[in-house]
Amino acid sequence: MIIPRNDKPYFYPPFFDISCFWQESTGLSHKIRVYIPFETTMTFTPFLGVMVNRKQFEYFTIEDNPMRKPNAKLLSDEDAESVIAWIKLNRVALLQHWYQEIGTGTLCFSLKKI
């Protein structure tokens, strides 16, 4: 898996609406940002961001085998593995939210803590 993919453009905000989930609700060591694309005529690789500090994020795909954005090493390998496990645990709800099949409120109650 490589991001960006030619068949699925990979963009950063402001092309997306953002929902934030704090460590207490995810069980992870960092804040999570879940995105929804504004532009529905383009195909994007579903992804989420992990806030490393106020200005730096590491991005992961939302798929069966989540991957880190290439060349991103802001998180420790242990933290990255935890994020990947959390994505796998919540993949169905995250993808439903990405494709706007469920709203943010439903997502909040659907997400499981790691």
C-alpha positions as MATLAB code, in Angstrom:
seq = 'MIIPRNDKPYFYPPFFDISCFWQESTGLSHKIRVYIPFETTMTFTPFLGVMVNRKQFEYFTIEDNPMRKPNAKLLSDEDAESVIAWIKLNRVALLQHWYQEIGTGTLCFSLKKI';
ca = [
       0.000    0.000    0.000;
       1.363    3.355   -0.996;
      -0.177    6.752   -0.354;
      -0.812    8.618   -2.576;
      -2.228    6.104   -5.026;
      -2.764    7.155   -8.612;
      -6.300    5.762   -8.597;
      -7.208    7.297   -5.221;
      -5.891   10.789   -4.473;
      -4.706   11.410   -0.922;
      -5.326   14.911    0.401;
      -4.904   16.691    3.700;
      -7.363   19.117    5.294;
      -9.027   21.522    4.392;
     -10.648   19.046    1.987;
     -12.220   17.228    4.917;
     -14.508   17.658    7.889;
     -12.780   16.575   11.105;
     -13.985   14.786   14.246;
     -11.573   14.451   17.177;
     -11.435   11.608   19.679;
      -9.442   11.971   22.882;
      -7.251    9.349   24.497;
      -9.877    8.594   27.163;
     -12.376    7.440   24.531;
      -9.948    5.420   22.371;
      -7.517    3.951   24.882;
      -4.629    5.190   22.717;
      -1.783    7.424   23.822;
      -2.593   10.180   21.293;
      -5.623   12.121   20.062;
      -7.249   10.755   16.879;
      -8.710   12.837   14.052;
     -11.286   11.114   11.870;
     -11.987   12.756    8.518;
     -14.916   12.891    6.081;
     -14.214   14.113    2.524;
     -16.165   17.202    1.419;
     -15.669   16.357   -2.226;
     -17.761   13.283   -2.998;
     -17.052   13.239   -6.748;
     -13.425   12.222   -6.150;
     -12.201    8.933   -4.725;
      -9.981    9.238   -1.666;
      -8.059    6.652    0.290;
      -9.901    6.444    3.633;
      -7.538    7.616    6.370;
      -7.317    9.089    9.852;
      -4.742   11.211   11.602;
      -2.962   10.776   14.905;
      -2.024   14.031   16.610;
       1.611   13.743   17.697;
       1.804   17.365   18.823;
      -0.068   20.572   18.009;
       1.329   20.787   14.480;
       2.332   17.262   13.527;
       0.160   14.324   12.562;
       0.843   10.832   11.398;
      -1.688    9.348    8.987;
      -2.980    5.786    8.701;
      -5.274    4.185    6.135;
      -8.594    2.689    7.181;
      -8.664   -0.769    5.607;
      -8.313   -4.447    6.508;
      -4.566   -4.011    6.967;
      -4.065   -0.363    7.975;
      -0.803    1.206    6.912;
       1.158    4.265    7.986;
       1.742    7.018    5.496;
       5.087    6.217    3.884;
       8.148    7.875    5.423;
       6.212    8.935    8.516;
       7.929    8.003   11.746;
       6.563   10.499   14.242;
       5.077    7.805   16.493;
       7.008    5.042   18.159;
       6.520    1.612   16.583;
       4.606    0.540   19.703;
       2.195    3.498   19.445;
       1.761    2.890   15.710;
       0.891   -0.763   16.335;
      -1.701    0.339   18.907;
      -3.261    2.716   16.380;
      -3.353   -0.056   13.765;
      -5.017   -2.411   16.261;
      -7.592    0.303   17.113;
      -8.347    0.872   13.423;
      -8.835   -2.870   12.888;
     -11.147   -3.019   15.914;
     -13.237   -0.090   14.631;
     -12.769   -0.427   10.860;
     -16.433   -1.005    9.977;
     -17.703    2.056   11.884;
     -14.813    4.231   10.659;
     -15.517    3.316    7.031;
     -19.265    3.847    7.457;
     -18.476    7.301    8.805;
     -15.973    7.998    5.998;
     -18.612    7.136    3.373;
     -21.199    9.168    5.307;
     -23.430    6.179    5.995;
     -23.453    7.106    9.695;
     -23.076   10.447   11.423;
     -20.499   11.506   13.963;
     -22.911   10.889   16.860;
     -23.420    7.282   15.799;
     -19.681    6.888   15.303;
     -19.051    8.098   18.857;
     -21.243    5.355   20.268;
     -19.894    2.716   17.866;
     -16.182    3.106   18.581;
     -14.556    0.598   20.900;
     -11.710    1.377   23.245;
      -8.515   -0.608   22.861;
];
